[in-house]
Amino acid sequence: MKTALICGVSGQDGAYLAKLLLDKGYTVYGGSRDAQMSSFRNLERLGIRESVNLVSVSINDFRSVLQTLQKVKPDEVYNLAGQSSVGLSFEQPVETLESISIGTLNLLESIRFTNQPIRLYNAGSSECFGDTGTLSADENTPFRPRSPYGVAKAAAFWQLANYREAYQLHASTGILFNHESPLRPERFVTQKIVSAACRIANGSSEKLTLGNIDIARDWGWAPDYVEAMWLMLQRDVADDYVIATGKTHTLKDFIATVFDQAGLNYEDHVVSDPQFFRPTDIAEGHAYPAKAKLKLGWAAKHSMEEVARMMVDAALEQAPIRISVAQ
């Protein structure tokens, strides 16, 4: 039986990963900055909170990380912690850089210090690539990040690559494109859209105001993506992988699918306002995930349309009033 430590277990990916590992027979430890105060709502929603051993660990604090590794003695560590919102990173650039870059460095240095055969997964991001136009990014595409979040993720990526080469650590980065689920908080635009559509379908007269709805992204299903994380750590040789569906859609397409699933025409309810545009943004995001298919045997199982519909259905199940949705 393997033991895994998930830093950032309370987030979307952390919760789904915890469930996956528990189903595989792992002993799972979930790290949070304050395990006694955190609600762990996502673990509750998946029905696994009592099965996860919760520990307090601050990845910005080297001593805290080192003590946790020595206590838990994990076979695998999954670094999903840190500030996770691109939009918020423009408002909190220092917190974003420290929580992602310094946190990753503390994990790497602690693993090196313990001298144990710990395998590390690091959550990278397609935001590292920046705006590649219509070029589909793969593992060899240069990084040109356009947000503080992307800069921080790029720094963490190269820290990991350096430790893997210099100290032969089994450390891999998953360069994940956008992936969504009902566990997304509403500060993410996809969940904001889903929540508003469900409220409007249940009688709200509000208008949903968004920024640029012509941006294009590769959207996948989060439970598919955590499987790729696990597969990376089962390989004999550590490496980096682009994880995506390989298909890009505009945000307008996502909005239309969500509102259609709720029985609505989005054009009657959605407004695009330039004041909500980001200082710098990525017009299009395209991915080429062939390496993951070849080396990991992994491919996304769900399309953007399926993701949007599943998120609406999950939101409607929690709504106080059920409505008939489009089939």
TORKOL-4160 file (C-alpha; in steps of 0.2 Angstrom, whole numbers, padded with zeros to 4 digits, m for minus):
327
<pt num="1" X="0000" Y="0000" Z="0000"/>
<pt num="2" X="0007" Y="0017" Z="m0005"/>
<pt num="3" X="0006" Y="0033" Z="0005"/>
<pt num="4" X="0002" Y="0050" Z="m0004"/>
<pt num="5" X="0003" Y="0068" Z="0002"/>
<pt num="6" X="m0008" Y="0080" Z="m0008"/>
<pt num="7" X="m0003" Y="0098" Z="m0004"/>
<pt num="8" X="m0019" Y="0108" Z="m0008"/>
<pt num="9" X="m0031" Y="0094" Z="m0005"/>
<pt num="10" X="m0046" Y="0106" Z="m0002"/>
<pt num="11" X="m0046" Y="0112" Z="m0020"/>
<pt num="12" X="m0055" Y="0105" Z="m0035"/>
<pt num="13" X="m0040" Y="0094" Z="m0041"/>
<pt num="14" X="m0035" Y="0089" Z="m0024"/>
<pt num="15" X="m0052" Y="0082" Z="m0019"/>
<pt num="16" X="m0053" Y="0072" Z="m0035"/>
<pt num="17" X="m0036" Y="0066" Z="m0034"/>
<pt num="18" X="m0039" Y="0061" Z="m0016"/>
<pt num="19" X="m0054" Y="0051" Z="m0022"/>
<pt num="20" X="m0044" Y="0043" Z="m0036"/>
<pt num="21" X="m0030" Y="0037" Z="m0024"/>
<pt num="22" X="m0041" Y="0031" Z="m0011"/>
<pt num="23" X="m0050" Y="0020" Z="m0024"/>
<pt num="24" X="m0033" Y="0013" Z="m0029"/>
<pt num="25" X="m0030" Y="0008" Z="m0011"/>
<pt num="26" X="m0018" Y="0022" Z="m0006"/>
<pt num="27" X="m0016" Y="0030" Z="0012"/>
<pt num="28" X="m0020" Y="0048" Z="0008"/>
<pt num="29" X="m0014" Y="0063" Z="0018"/>
<pt num="30" X="m0021" Y="0080" Z="0013"/>
<pt num="31" X="m0011" Y="0095" Z="0017"/>
<pt num="32" X="m0019" Y="0112" Z="0021"/>
<pt num="33" X="m0012" Y="0128" Z="0028"/>
<pt num="34" X="m0024" Y="0126" Z="0043"/>
<pt num="35" X="m0032" Y="0108" Z="0043"/>
<pt num="36" X="m0041" Y="0112" Z="0060"/>
<pt num="37" X="m0050" Y="0128" Z="0052"/>
<pt num="38" X="m0052" Y="0123" Z="0034"/>
<pt num="39" X="m0070" Y="0117" Z="0029"/>
<pt num="40" X="m0064" Y="0104" Z="0016"/>
<pt num="41" X="m0081" Y="0106" Z="0007"/>
<pt num="42" X="m0075" Y="0097" Z="m0008"/>
<pt num="43" X="m0070" Y="0082" Z="0001"/>
<pt num="44" X="m0087" Y="0082" Z="0010"/>
<pt num="45" X="m0096" Y="0083" Z="m0007"/>
<pt num="46" X="m0086" Y="0068" Z="m0013"/>
<pt num="47" X="m0090" Y="0059" Z="0003"/>
<pt num="48" X="m0071" Y="0056" Z="0007"/>
<pt num="49" X="m0067" Y="0068" Z="0021"/>
<pt num="50" X="m0066" Y="0055" Z="0034"/>
<pt num="51" X="m0055" Y="0044" Z="0023"/>
<pt num="52" X="m0042" Y="0057" Z="0021"/>
<pt num="53" X="m0029" Y="0060" Z="0035"/>
<pt num="54" X="m0028" Y="0079" Z="0036"/>
<pt num="55" X="m0012" Y="0088" Z="0041"/>
<pt num="56" X="m0008" Y="0107" Z="0043"/>
<pt num="57" X="0007" Y="0111" Z="0031"/>
<pt num="58" X="0012" Y="0128" Z="0025"/>
<pt num="59" X="0022" Y="0126" Z="0009"/>
<pt num="60" X="0029" Y="0143" Z="0010"/>
<pt num="61" X="0038" Y="0137" Z="0026"/>
<pt num="62" X="0053" Y="0126" Z="0023"/>
<pt num="63" X="0053" Y="0119" Z="0041"/>
<pt num="64" X="0034" Y="0115" Z="0040"/>
<pt num="65" X="0036" Y="0106" Z="0024"/>
<pt num="66" X="0051" Y="0096" Z="0030"/>
<pt num="67" X="0043" Y="0091" Z="0046"/>
<pt num="68" X="0027" Y="0085" Z="0036"/>
<pt num="69" X="0038" Y="0074" Z="0025"/>
<pt num="70" X="0047" Y="0067" Z="0039"/>
<pt num="71" X="0031" Y="0063" Z="0048"/>
<pt num="72" X="0020" Y="0056" Z="0034"/>
<pt num="73" X="0035" Y="0047" Z="0024"/>
<pt num="74" X="0025" Y="0048" Z="0008"/>
<pt num="75" X="0029" Y="0038" Z="m0008"/>
<pt num="76" X="0021" Y="0051" Z="m0018"/>
<pt num="77" X="0019" Y="0070" Z="m0016"/>
<pt num="78" X="0007" Y="0080" Z="m0027"/>
<pt num="79" X="0010" Y="0099" Z="m0026"/>
<pt num="80" X="m0007" Y="0107" Z="m0030"/>
<pt num="81" X="m0006" Y="0121" Z="m0018"/>
<pt num="82" X="m0004" Y="0139" Z="m0021"/>
<pt num="83" X="m0014" Y="0154" Z="m0027"/>
<pt num="84" X="m0024" Y="0147" Z="m0042"/>
<pt num="85" X="m0033" Y="0161" Z="m0050"/>
<pt num="86" X="m0026" Y="0170" Z="m0065"/>
<pt num="87" X="m0037" Y="0185" Z="m0063"/>
<pt num="88" X="m0033" Y="0187" Z="m0044"/>
<pt num="89" X="m0014" Y="0186" Z="m0048"/>
<pt num="90" X="m0015" Y="0203" Z="m0056"/>
<pt num="91" X="m0022" Y="0209" Z="m0039"/>
<pt num="92" X="m0010" Y="0199" Z="m0028"/>
<pt num="93" X="0006" Y="0196" Z="m0038"/>
<pt num="94" X="0018" Y="0194" Z="m0023"/>
<pt num="95" X="0006" Y="0181" Z="m0015"/>
<pt num="96" X="0005" Y="0172" Z="m0031"/>
<pt num="97" X="0023" Y="0171" Z="m0034"/>
<pt num="98" X="0028" Y="0166" Z="m0017"/>
<pt num="99" X="0014" Y="0153" Z="m0014"/>
<pt num="100" X="0018" Y="0144" Z="m0031"/>
<pt num="101" X="0037" Y="0147" Z="m0034"/>
<pt num="102" X="0044" Y="0147" Z="m0016"/>
<pt num="103" X="0031" Y="0133" Z="m0011"/>
<pt num="104" X="0038" Y="0122" Z="m0025"/>
<pt num="105" X="0056" Y="0126" Z="m0021"/>
<pt num="106" X="0053" Y="0121" Z="m0002"/>
<pt num="107" X="0045" Y="0104" Z="m0008"/>
<pt num="108" X="0060" Y="0101" Z="m0019"/>
<pt num="109" X="0073" Y="0105" Z="m0006"/>
<pt num="110" X="0064" Y="0096" Z="0007"/>
<pt num="111" X="0063" Y="0080" Z="m0003"/>
<pt num="112" X="0082" Y="0082" Z="m0007"/>
<pt num="113" X="0086" Y="0084" Z="0011"/>
<pt num="114" X="0076" Y="0069" Z="0017"/>
<pt num="115" X="0085" Y="0058" Z="0004"/>
<pt num="116" X="0070" Y="0047" Z="0002"/>
<pt num="117" X="0064" Y="0040" Z="m0014"/>
<pt num="118" X="0049" Y="0052" Z="m0015"/>
<pt num="119" X="0041" Y="0055" Z="m0032"/>
<pt num="120" X="0034" Y="0073" Z="m0034"/>
<pt num="121" X="0020" Y="0079" Z="m0046"/>
<pt num="122" X="0020" Y="0098" Z="m0049"/>
<pt num="123" X="0004" Y="0106" Z="m0056"/>
<pt num="124" X="0010" Y="0117" Z="m0070"/>
<pt num="125" X="m0001" Y="0127" Z="m0081"/>
<pt num="126" X="m0004" Y="0131" Z="m0100"/>
<pt num="127" X="m0003" Y="0150" Z="m0094"/>
<pt num="128" X="0016" Y="0147" Z="m0095"/>
<pt num="129" X="0014" Y="0147" Z="m0114"/>
<pt num="130" X="0006" Y="0164" Z="m0115"/>
<pt num="131" X="m0002" Y="0168" Z="m0132"/>
<pt num="132" X="0003" Y="0156" Z="m0145"/>
<pt num="133" X="m0010" Y="0161" Z="m0158"/>
<pt num="134" X="m0016" Y="0146" Z="m0168"/>
<pt num="135" X="0000" Y="0136" Z="m0163"/>
<pt num="136" X="m0004" Y="0120" Z="m0153"/>
<pt num="137" X="0008" Y="0120" Z="m0138"/>
<pt num="138" X="0017" Y="0105" Z="m0133"/>
<pt num="139" X="0031" Y="0101" Z="m0121"/>
<pt num="140" X="0044" Y="0110" Z="m0132"/>
<pt num="141" X="0034" Y="0126" Z="m0135"/>
<pt num="142" X="0044" Y="0141" Z="m0127"/>
<pt num="143" X="0036" Y="0150" Z="m0112"/>
<pt num="144" X="0030" Y="0168" Z="m0114"/>
<pt num="145" X="0018" Y="0170" Z="m0099"/>
<pt num="146" X="0006" Y="0185" Z="m0099"/>
<pt num="147" X="0000" Y="0185" Z="m0081"/>
<pt num="148" X="0009" Y="0185" Z="m0064"/>
<pt num="149" X="0001" Y="0167" Z="m0062"/>
<pt num="150" X="0009" Y="0161" Z="m0078"/>
<pt num="151" X="0026" Y="0169" Z="m0072"/>
<pt num="152" X="0025" Y="0160" Z="m0056"/>
<pt num="153" X="0020" Y="0143" Z="m0064"/>
<pt num="154" X="0035" Y="0145" Z="m0076"/>
<pt num="155" X="0047" Y="0148" Z="m0062"/>
<pt num="156" X="0041" Y="0133" Z="m0053"/>
<pt num="157" X="0042" Y="0122" Z="m0069"/>
<pt num="158" X="0061" Y="0127" Z="m0071"/>
<pt num="159" X="0065" Y="0124" Z="m0053"/>
<pt num="160" X="0058" Y="0107" Z="m0055"/>
<pt num="161" X="0067" Y="0103" Z="m0071"/>
<pt num="162" X="0083" Y="0109" Z="m0063"/>
<pt num="163" X="0081" Y="0098" Z="m0047"/>
<pt num="164" X="0077" Y="0083" Z="m0058"/>
<pt num="165" X="0093" Y="0085" Z="m0068"/>
<pt num="166" X="0105" Y="0091" Z="m0054"/>
<pt num="167" X="0099" Y="0079" Z="m0040"/>
<pt num="168" X="0090" Y="0065" Z="m0050"/>
<pt num="169" X="0074" Y="0068" Z="m0041"/>
<pt num="170" X="0059" Y="0059" Z="m0048"/>
<pt num="171" X="0049" Y="0075" Z="m0052"/>
<pt num="172" X="0037" Y="0078" Z="m0065"/>
<pt num="173" X="0026" Y="0093" Z="m0071"/>
<pt num="174" X="0009" Y="0092" Z="m0079"/>
<pt num="175" X="0006" Y="0107" Z="m0090"/>
<pt num="176" X="m0013" Y="0107" Z="m0088"/>
<pt num="177" X="m0024" Y="0116" Z="m0099"/>
<pt num="178" X="m0041" Y="0122" Z="m0092"/>
<pt num="179" X="m0051" Y="0109" Z="m0083"/>
<pt num="180" X="m0067" Y="0111" Z="m0074"/>
<pt num="181" X="m0080" Y="0102" Z="m0063"/>
<pt num="182" X="m0094" Y="0106" Z="m0051"/>
<pt num="183" X="m0081" Y="0108" Z="m0038"/>
<pt num="184" X="m0074" Y="0124" Z="m0046"/>
<pt num="185" X="m0077" Y="0140" Z="m0035"/>
<pt num="186" X="m0088" Y="0154" Z="m0042"/>
<pt num="187" X="m0073" Y="0165" Z="m0044"/>
<pt num="188" X="m0068" Y="0155" Z="m0059"/>
<pt num="189" X="m0078" Y="0161" Z="m0075"/>
<pt num="190" X="m0085" Y="0144" Z="m0079"/>
<pt num="191" X="m0093" Y="0141" Z="m0063"/>
<pt num="192" X="m0099" Y="0160" Z="m0063"/>
<pt num="193" X="m0108" Y="0156" Z="m0079"/>
<pt num="194" X="m0116" Y="0140" Z="m0073"/>
<pt num="195" X="m0122" Y="0148" Z="m0057"/>
<pt num="196" X="m0129" Y="0163" Z="m0066"/>
<pt num="197" X="m0138" Y="0152" Z="m0079"/>
<pt num="198" X="m0146" Y="0141" Z="m0066"/>
<pt num="199" X="m0152" Y="0157" Z="m0056"/>
<pt num="200" X="m0159" Y="0164" Z="m0071"/>
<pt num="201" X="m0168" Y="0148" Z="m0076"/>
<pt num="202" X="m0175" Y="0148" Z="m0059"/>
<pt num="203" X="m0183" Y="0165" Z="m0061"/>
<pt num="204" X="m0169" Y="0178" Z="m0058"/>
<pt num="205" X="m0170" Y="0193" Z="m0069"/>
<pt num="206" X="m0151" Y="0197" Z="m0068"/>
<pt num="207" X="m0139" Y="0200" Z="m0082"/>
<pt num="208" X="m0123" Y="0191" Z="m0082"/>
<pt num="209" X="m0109" Y="0203" Z="m0085"/>
<pt num="210" X="m0092" Y="0196" Z="m0091"/>
<pt num="211" X="m0076" Y="0202" Z="m0099"/>
<pt num="212" X="m0070" Y="0196" Z="m0116"/>
<pt num="213" X="m0081" Y="0181" Z="m0121"/>
<pt num="214" X="m0071" Y="0179" Z="m0138"/>
<pt num="215" X="m0056" Y="0171" Z="m0129"/>
<pt num="216" X="m0053" Y="0153" Z="m0134"/>
<pt num="217" X="m0048" Y="0139" Z="m0122"/>
<pt num="218" X="m0045" Y="0120" Z="m0122"/>
<pt num="219" X="m0058" Y="0115" Z="m0108"/>
<pt num="220" X="m0058" Y="0097" Z="m0101"/>
<pt num="221" X="m0065" Y="0088" Z="m0086"/>
<pt num="222" X="m0055" Y="0088" Z="m0070"/>
<pt num="223" X="m0058" Y="0070" Z="m0064"/>
<pt num="224" X="m0049" Y="0065" Z="m0081"/>
<pt num="225" X="m0035" Y="0076" Z="m0078"/>
<pt num="226" X="m0030" Y="0070" Z="m0060"/>
<pt num="227" X="m0028" Y="0052" Z="m0068"/>
<pt num="228" X="m0015" Y="0059" Z="m0079"/>
<pt num="229" X="m0006" Y="0066" Z="m0063"/>
<pt num="230" X="m0006" Y="0049" Z="m0055"/>
<pt num="231" X="0000" Y="0041" Z="m0071"/>
<pt num="232" X="0015" Y="0052" Z="m0072"/>
<pt num="233" X="0022" Y="0046" Z="m0055"/>
<pt num="234" X="0020" Y="0028" Z="m0061"/>
<pt num="235" X="0033" Y="0030" Z="m0074"/>
<pt num="236" X="0050" Y="0024" Z="m0071"/>
<pt num="237" X="0057" Y="0040" Z="m0078"/>
<pt num="238" X="0051" Y="0057" Z="m0073"/>
<pt num="239" X="0046" Y="0069" Z="m0087"/>
<pt num="240" X="0034" Y="0084" Z="m0091"/>
<pt num="241" X="0018" Y="0082" Z="m0101"/>
<pt num="242" X="0005" Y="0093" Z="m0109"/>
<pt num="243" X="m0013" Y="0088" Z="m0103"/>
<pt num="244" X="m0027" Y="0094" Z="m0113"/>
<pt num="245" X="m0041" Y="0088" Z="m0124"/>
<pt num="246" X="m0033" Y="0095" Z="m0140"/>
<pt num="247" X="m0049" Y="0104" Z="m0145"/>
<pt num="248" X="m0051" Y="0123" Z="m0142"/>
<pt num="249" X="m0068" Y="0132" Z="m0140"/>
<pt num="250" X="m0072" Y="0151" Z="m0137"/>
<pt num="251" X="m0079" Y="0156" Z="m0121"/>
<pt num="252" X="m0095" Y="0161" Z="m0130"/>
<pt num="253" X="m0097" Y="0143" Z="m0136"/>
<pt num="254" X="m0095" Y="0137" Z="m0117"/>
<pt num="255" X="m0108" Y="0150" Z="m0112"/>
<pt num="256" X="m0120" Y="0145" Z="m0126"/>
<pt num="257" X="m0119" Y="0127" Z="m0121"/>
<pt num="258" X="m0122" Y="0131" Z="m0103"/>
<pt num="259" X="m0137" Y="0142" Z="m0106"/>
<pt num="260" X="m0144" Y="0129" Z="m0118"/>
<pt num="261" X="m0143" Y="0116" Z="m0105"/>
<pt num="262" X="m0153" Y="0127" Z="m0094"/>
<pt num="263" X="m0166" Y="0130" Z="m0107"/>
<pt num="264" X="m0161" Y="0148" Z="m0111"/>
<pt num="265" X="m0154" Y="0158" Z="m0125"/>
<pt num="266" X="m0138" Y="0166" Z="m0118"/>
<pt num="267" X="m0140" Y="0181" Z="m0130"/>
<pt num="268" X="m0154" Y="0187" Z="m0119"/>
<pt num="269" X="m0145" Y="0186" Z="m0103"/>
<pt num="270" X="m0126" Y="0189" Z="m0105"/>
<pt num="271" X="m0117" Y="0206" Z="m0107"/>
<pt num="272" X="m0098" Y="0208" Z="m0112"/>
<pt num="273" X="m0091" Y="0224" Z="m0103"/>
<pt num="274" X="m0073" Y="0230" Z="m0108"/>
<pt num="275" X="m0070" Y="0236" Z="m0090"/>
<pt num="276" X="m0069" Y="0217" Z="m0085"/>
<pt num="277" X="m0055" Y="0213" Z="m0098"/>
<pt num="278" X="m0038" Y="0208" Z="m0090"/>
<pt num="279" X="m0023" Y="0220" Z="m0092"/>
<pt num="280" X="m0015" Y="0206" Z="m0103"/>
<pt num="281" X="m0024" Y="0191" Z="m0108"/>
<pt num="282" X="m0022" Y="0176" Z="m0120"/>
<pt num="283" X="m0033" Y="0177" Z="m0135"/>
<pt num="284" X="m0032" Y="0158" Z="m0139"/>
<pt num="285" X="m0026" Y="0143" Z="m0131"/>
<pt num="286" X="m0022" Y="0127" Z="m0141"/>
<pt num="287" X="m0014" Y="0111" Z="m0135"/>
<pt num="288" X="m0005" Y="0096" Z="m0143"/>
<pt num="289" X="m0006" Y="0082" Z="m0130"/>
<pt num="290" X="0001" Y="0068" Z="m0141"/>
<pt num="291" X="0015" Y="0064" Z="m0129"/>
<pt num="292" X="0003" Y="0060" Z="m0115"/>
<pt num="293" X="m0006" Y="0048" Z="m0126"/>
<pt num="294" X="0010" Y="0040" Z="m0132"/>
<pt num="295" X="0019" Y="0039" Z="m0115"/>
<pt num="296" X="0005" Y="0038" Z="m0102"/>
<pt num="297" X="m0009" Y="0030" Z="m0112"/>
<pt num="298" X="m0019" Y="0045" Z="m0107"/>
<pt num="299" X="m0032" Y="0054" Z="m0117"/>
<pt num="300" X="m0046" Y="0066" Z="m0111"/>
<pt num="301" X="m0063" Y="0057" Z="m0110"/>
<pt num="302" X="m0075" Y="0071" Z="m0110"/>
<pt num="303" X="m0078" Y="0086" Z="m0122"/>
<pt num="304" X="m0081" Y="0104" Z="m0118"/>
<pt num="305" X="m0099" Y="0102" Z="m0122"/>
<pt num="306" X="m0100" Y="0087" Z="m0110"/>
<pt num="307" X="m0091" Y="0097" Z="m0096"/>
<pt num="308" X="m0103" Y="0111" Z="m0098"/>
<pt num="309" X="m0118" Y="0100" Z="m0097"/>
<pt num="310" X="m0112" Y="0090" Z="m0082"/>
<pt num="311" X="m0108" Y="0106" Z="m0072"/>
<pt num="312" X="m0126" Y="0113" Z="m0076"/>
<pt num="313" X="m0134" Y="0097" Z="m0071"/>
<pt num="314" X="m0124" Y="0096" Z="m0054"/>
<pt num="315" X="m0129" Y="0114" Z="m0050"/>
<pt num="316" X="m0147" Y="0111" Z="m0054"/>
<pt num="317" X="m0147" Y="0096" Z="m0042"/>
<pt num="318" X="m0141" Y="0108" Z="m0028"/>
<pt num="319" X="m0154" Y="0121" Z="m0033"/>
<pt num="320" X="m0169" Y="0124" Z="m0021"/>
<pt num="321" X="m0181" Y="0123" Z="m0037"/>
<pt num="322" X="m0179" Y="0110" Z="m0050"/>
<pt num="323" X="m0182" Y="0115" Z="m0068"/>
<pt num="324" X="m0184" Y="0105" Z="m0084"/>
<pt num="325" X="m0167" Y="0107" Z="m0094"/>
<pt num="326" X="m0164" Y="0105" Z="m0112"/>
<pt num="327" X="m0160" Y="0087" Z="m0118"/>
